[in-house]
Amino acid sequence: MRIVLTGGGTGGHIYPALALWRYVSERHPEAEFLYIGGTQGLERDIVTRAGLPFVAVQAAGLKRQLSLSALRTAFLTFRGYLSARRQIARFRPDVVVGTGGYVTLPVVLAAHARRVPVVVWEANARPGLTNTLAARRAYAVAVSFADSARYFPAGTKVVFTGNPRGSEVLEVAPDAVAAAKAAYHIDPARKLVLCYMGSRGSQTVNQVMTALIPRFMESDKWQLLYVTGEAHHAAVLNQVQAITGAKTLPSHVQIVPFIHDMPNLLPAADVVVTRAGGATLSEICSLGLPSILIPSPYVTANHQEENAKRMVHHGAARMLREADLTPDALWDALTRILADGQAAAMRDAARRIATPNAVADLYQLVLEAKDQGAKQ
């Protein structure tokens, strides 16, 4: 079996593809993979670190209005399409799986042109333009939210699978969880607030969290592990020192730039403060974690807020928009969950909407597409 994986820009597109790669590799050690990513996103570093063969093609965000920028985007997409055609002709995959991001469209178009079956996987409640267009050339579309089918073209085969990250996070070994707790000095006597805003962090959230550090320092029941994003770490530390006057923080307050082994650490959390990307929400639900979601307002079609609204509707999360985010609002939300008894109900609600079999269901869809391609 030969599979091309494509998707990029952010970890929300990349990590689910890697989850599928690991799942298939365990069942088919002879399977061969190629990851085709973009030239600008995070995928080159993440994919090559995982040990998966990687090549890059050009891609750019699509524009809905005609402009010079739209013409440049079309030109880059066409160049990416030609490069992807060459890579697919060389690798000869049985199936292509696209997980979103700009690079998905030229690769999917190239696969379709060479009569290779395609499965498109969508992370968010409301799909972006790239996956909506790619779906027209796909054997099937896998979705992470059951009501997402209405956004795709009529006649599209849409299958609700969930997010593969929700499956993978449940497979973390107890020894790995224990090692993560030790590495980050997690105190079992305190409730852990884990705050992270994705790989790039958020300046707005960092400002609010920085203002809350003195309250965490004074707490005798809570501990904080706060991930700033690598670009913001030094500035945050300087701000915290200026606010508190402390050269060192107490052991129950930790500020780190990035966490590479987040799946190992998540089971230790009592509440998470995070974005509302599809992969993040799938992990939260599978583990039954209460959450405070701060959707990124900078994503296409505001899809993170759509994701968060569905979590709130099911009672699995609280949502704070960046426009409404203040230190008092966030502290109040934390207090309601950790001190006022909301956590148990939120845990149950999150588990009810989890999709623990997501990677297995996506794998079955990929096999279907492969078999369909073999019949052509």
Phi, psi and omega in degrees: 000134180234124186231132169262129173253140177214147182154146182187188183102298182229166179298333180297336175267330189275311187296323175298324176297320178291327176297317177296317178304312181295319182296313180294319182298324178295326183266339180223078183301338180277351184296145178245143185229150169222132176255121176255113182243181177272176181269347189247344188273193182274353192295323182302311182294313184292315185290315180293326176296326178287342178097018183260134177304136188223138169226154182244144172230160182282145177201159179208159181294134183285149179245141180273340180250148179286128180196174176299321178297320179295322178294321178295319178299316180298320179296314180295320179297320179294319176297320177296322177299315180296318178296317180295322177301318179295319180294320180290322177296323180287316186278330180056061181287156173277334182201151176242134178241119179252133184246015175101171188094161187305322186293340183300319186296307180299327180288317178296317179297321178293319178297316180297320179297332180259015174061037175261126181295148186233138167244125176257132178245133183245127184276331194252164179296321177246113183291154176278176183296322182302307182290330177297319177287319180297328181300333180293343181247011187258149170295319180201159175242127174262135183238156181262346178234132189298332184264015181281346185302328185294345181272351184262158183303148178304139179092351179291133173282112183244128182236127178279112179246328191091189185256127181304334179295332178293332176282315187294324183294336179283347183265003179296130182290145178305325179296324180291322177295315180298320180294321178294318177301318180292318182297326182256013173055049180284126181269114181296345181275352180241149175281133186265122170261118181249116184244121178209142186239036180084181189294330184264347182074184181215122180296321180297312180294322178300321179297318180292315180296321179301320179292336181273348184307316179301324179293320177294324180298326182276347184287139176255005182237338184248155170230153184235130167241111193241117183258115189273337196091138188300324184292338186255353193300309183298318180296320180296315179300319178296319179294319179297318179296322179293323182285316188267336185076005183264131177281334176229150180264154175296158187297337182272006175234114181237137178236117184232155182283324185198153176234114182281335183252046184304318179302331179286334185267331185306320181299343181277346187283146172263333174204144176243144173245116191201179174285183183236040173290157185300316181296317179300315181294325179295321178294315179303314183292317181299323181272352181067047183261127170299145185216151168246115186259130177241088186299140175291127178275003187256009183262162184300133174057021179052038188292336179293325177294324175300316178300312183297321180300323179291323176294317179296318180303323181273000179079016185266351185203164167248147181240136172232115174290150179304324181295336182255003187279122174223162176304318181294319180296318180290319179296320178298318180296319177298318181297318180298324181280312189272333184248339186253014170083015180277344189299316185298315180295323179292323177299312180298318181296319180297316180294328181294331181256012179287158176233075185293343180261019188302313185292324177294320180291322177294320177301317179297323178293322177296318178297320177300314180296317178301314180296321178298319179294324180293335181279343184287000000 
